């Protein structure tokens, strides 16, 4: 594989791009497996279609599976959007969770929980200011660093994240994206970044489960609110049915929904694409 087709395409040799060494699976397994923690199996694969789909096929197994793909040839974001990134240029990870002791109505907090854990870990290890955009994006400034996708699979939930680590400007998957490298991170070593994300995720997941999924009692609501760049902003929410809601995001409710103040009163939004509206971009309420 030559440099020209690292824009996507087969994973090829892990040593094609020396700036992007492979993850050290054996060390990751030693760090997490067999210690009595949440993560009972950590697997790194050179290439797959979708790590979320792979774990969904194993949804009947016990929770605690971690699957990391060095390259995904059929990666998916929210609303079935397709995306790709060069091999070993990011952290493309999915985890299998089964919070069967938490009421299902609280499971909507899981992608937000993963966002809090990933933002805190990445900020700490990378030395960059990572914020959250409701419901499931990580931002540096106004640029997207990572996306999170949670999917029900039987009695389990598969949560996947794609985090841009070493992508160069010309490799970014969409306009308005960013990578840790471009943002001046103090490290682009994916091993410590991934370890930190998994450890923080285990901590927050444990707190949330211990509180029976109560986001306020576990501290998750406060942590998400503090890190959320959407709150206080004027936003346009493109709703699944095709309508758009414009107003000011004022907070997150107990179910993880975004509260938007509109002329008709506050509206709670459980799903939708959020655009942070700049003054020059403002549109009428619709």
C-alpha positions, -999 to +999 in steps of 0.1 A: +000+000+000+015+033-010+010+067+007-016+076-019-042+051-007-039+057+030-070+079+026-090+047+033-086+013+018-072-020+032-052-018+064-021-033+047+012-035+065+011-019+100+046-005+092+036+014+060+033+047+078+059+048+106+041+078+122+012+054+129+024+023+147+000-005+155-016-008+189+001-032+212-027-058+218-007-080+242+000-051+265-036-039+263-048-074+273-024-076+302-035-042+314-072-051+315-079-088+313-080-110+344-080-082+369-116-085+380-126-052+363-152-046+337-131-053+307-128-091+304-116-093+268-097-068+247-092-076+210-074-056+183-081-064+147-063-051+116-095-045+096-132-051+099-164-037+084-178-022+116-167-029+151-202-021+164-217-048+141-191-073+151-200-069+188-237-068+181-232-103+167-218-113+201-245-095+221-255-127+240-221-130+256-212-114+290-205-077+290-170-063+290-159-071+254-137-045+239-130-045+201-106-021+185-102-019+148-071-004+132-092+002+101-130+000+094-141-004+058-178+001+066-177+025+095-210+040+105-220+071+124-254+083+136-283+081+111-263+054+091-238+080+078-207+064+063-172+075+071-137+063+067-102+072+080-067+060+072-055+028+090-042+034+126-050+071+124-075+071+152-091+051+180-120+030+166-133+011+195-166-006+205-176-020+238-204-044+249-224-034+279-253-050+297-267-028+324-295-052+333-298-038+368-306-004+354-341+005+342-342+006+304-355+042+305-321+053+318-301+036+291-302+067+269-275+081+292-250+055+279-237+075+249-235+106+271-216+087+297-191+074+271-187+110+260-179+123+295-153+095+300-137+100+266-136+138+269-120+137+304-095+110+294-085+127+262-082+161+278-060+147+306-037+126+284-036+149+254-034+182+272-062+197+251-096+211+260-122+186+248-158+196+251-191+178+244-217+186+218-251+170+225-258+142+221-226+124+212-198+144+197-165+154+211-153+189+201-121+209+202-132+244+197-160+241+171-144+212+153-154+176+157-128+153+173-149+122+178-183+107+174-202+081+195-228+056+184-249+035+208-271+006+195-293-018+213-285-055+206-309-077+224-305-072+261-271-055+256-259-021+243-230-017+219-213+017+221-187+026+195-164+056+192-142+069+165-117+094+177-093+112+153-058+110+166-032+116+138-053+126+108-037+153+087-058+181+073-063+165+039-074+132+055-102+146+077-134+127+069-158+158+069-154+196+069-152+209+104-134+179+118-101+179+137-076+155+151-055+155+183-024+160+162-038+191+144-050+204+178-016+203+193-020+173+216+011+165+237+008+129+225-006+109+196+004+076+211-029+057+209-021+032+236-021+055+266-051+074+251-071+042+247-062+029+282-073+062+297-106+061+279-113+026+290-104+033+326-125+064+328-154+046+311-152+018+336-153+043+365-183+063+352-202+031+342-196+017+377-209+049+393-239+051+371-249+015+377-243+018+414-268+047+414-294+026+395-289+047+364-297+079+382-276+105+363-279+131+391-271+108+420-240+093+401-226+128+393-230+121+356-255+148+350-233+174+366-202+162+347-220+162+313-235+196+319-201+211+329-184+197+298-213+204+273-205+232+248-241+231+236-257+244+267-261+282+266-257+282+228-283+292+202-289+260+183-308+245+154-320+209+159-328+190+128-354+165+140-358+129+127-392+137+112-377+165+091-387+196+111-362+220+125-363+235+160-344+267+167-338+282+201-314+284+230-301+252+246-307+257+283-298+223+299-301+185+300-331+169+317-331+137+338-335+115+308-305+130+289-327+151+266-316+185+254-339+214+267-343+241+240-360+274+249-383+285+220-410+312+217-436+285+223-418+274+255-392+248+265-389+218+243-372+185+253-354+169+224-345+132+226-330+128+192-318+151+164-288+167+147-277+198+166-260+228+148-244+255+170-258+286+153-235+316+150-251+350+149-245+354+111-262+320+105-293+326+125-326+316+109-362+321+119-380+297+142-396+269+122 
